[in-house]
Amino acid sequence: MNNKKVLMDISWSNKGGIGRFTDEISKLLCDISKEELYRKCASPLAPLGLAVNIFLRKKTDVVFLPGYIPPLFCSKKFII
């Protein structure tokens, strides 16, 4: 079986409705890595910041982004 390394962005944690969704899903997905990819997740620069931070994660295959802002470009597969 081909196991993919999944990373969940928890930047939205404790920030409104998306934060609640992020917190609840992260409790259920206990077998994946969780990391704050971009602190200012609602910023106009967030798409660029996400893209750079995702690119720097060399050992990640798939990124789960629970927010509504996609990266400007992406070197990996991602789920929104």
C-alpha positions as CSV (number, residue, x, y, z in Angstrom):
1,M,0.0,0.0,0.0
2,N,1.2,3.5,-0.9
3,N,1.0,5.7,2.2
4,K,1.0,9.4,1.6
5,K,2.3,11.9,4.0
6,V,-0.6,14.3,4.7
7,L,-0.1,17.7,6.4
8,M,-3.1,19.7,7.8
9,D,-2.8,23.5,8.0
10,I,-4.1,24.6,11.4
11,S,-3.6,28.3,10.7
12,W,-7.4,28.9,11.1
13,S,-7.6,27.3,14.5
14,N,-9.7,29.3,17.1
15,K,-10.7,31.8,14.4
16,G,-14.4,31.8,13.9
17,G,-16.4,29.2,12.0
18,I,-13.5,28.0,9.9
19,G,-11.5,27.7,13.1
20,R,-14.1,25.6,14.7
21,F,-14.2,23.3,11.6
22,T,-10.4,23.1,11.7
23,D,-10.3,22.2,15.4
24,E,-13.0,19.5,15.1
25,I,-11.5,17.9,12.0
26,S,-8.0,18.0,13.5
27,K,-9.3,16.0,16.5
28,L,-10.6,13.3,14.2
29,L,-7.6,13.1,11.9
30,C,-5.1,12.0,14.5
31,D,-2.7,10.1,12.1
32,I,-1.7,13.2,10.1
33,S,0.8,16.0,10.7
34,K,-0.6,19.4,11.7
35,E,1.2,22.7,11.3
36,E,0.4,26.4,11.1
37,L,1.5,27.2,7.6
38,Y,0.8,30.9,7.5
39,R,-0.1,32.9,10.6
40,K,-2.1,35.7,8.8
41,C,-4.4,33.3,7.1
42,A,-7.0,36.0,5.9
43,S,-4.3,38.3,4.6
44,P,-4.1,39.3,0.9
45,L,-0.6,37.8,1.0
46,A,-1.8,34.5,2.3
47,P,-1.9,32.7,-1.1
48,L,1.8,33.5,-1.6
49,G,2.7,32.7,2.0
50,L,0.9,29.3,1.7
51,A,2.6,28.5,-1.6
52,V,6.1,29.2,-0.2
53,N,5.5,27.3,3.0
54,I,4.0,24.3,1.2
55,F,7.0,24.3,-1.2
56,L,9.4,24.1,1.8
57,R,7.7,21.0,3.2
58,K,9.8,18.4,1.3
59,K,8.5,15.3,3.0
60,T,4.8,16.1,2.5
61,D,2.7,14.6,-0.3
62,V,-0.7,16.1,0.2
63,V,-1.8,19.3,2.1
64,F,-5.2,19.7,3.6
65,L,-6.3,23.4,3.8
66,P,-9.5,23.8,5.8
67,G,-9.8,27.5,4.9
68,Y,-11.2,29.0,1.8
69,I,-8.0,30.7,0.5
70,P,-6.0,28.5,-1.9
71,P,-2.2,28.9,-2.4
72,L,-1.1,31.1,-5.3
73,F,0.7,28.1,-6.8
74,C,1.4,24.7,-5.4
75,S,4.2,22.2,-5.7
76,K,2.0,19.5,-4.1
77,K,-1.5,18.2,-4.3
78,F,-3.9,19.9,-1.9
79,I,-7.4,19.6,-0.6
80,I,-9.6,22.7,0.3
